[in-house]
């Protein structure tokens, strides 16, 4: 059970990193030390290094983010307005008052928990890219 919790925490941090790298600017693009730490994390994931090593690198990156004043580190708070009563999450774009989304975009290799609503229809939307593997996010049908 503890191992499953650690994997979920690691996957969530990797998803946060991937998502932040997809956003131009910010501390990960501007700070040379942070860029080097990110490069080490990405290399570790791409090369399939032991997760203990990747976890240590994620810890180093998160510590550096916190030391430089980015209080969310690689946590769930990533901008936007938190949902009242559940401040760790933002509302899914596109849900509105209608039916739920039937497709989402996810990590192309299933290595993290990144999930995004597709932009536009699946036939016309240019998929977001995974910042770890430089591949388009995979379209996942979530129809019940």
Secondary structure by P-SEA (a helix, b strand, c coil): caaaaaaaaaaaaaaaaaaaaacccccccccaaaaaaaaaaaaaaaacccaaaaaaaaaaaaaaaaaaccccccccccccccccccccccccccccccccccbbbccccccccccccccccccccccccccccccccbbbbccc
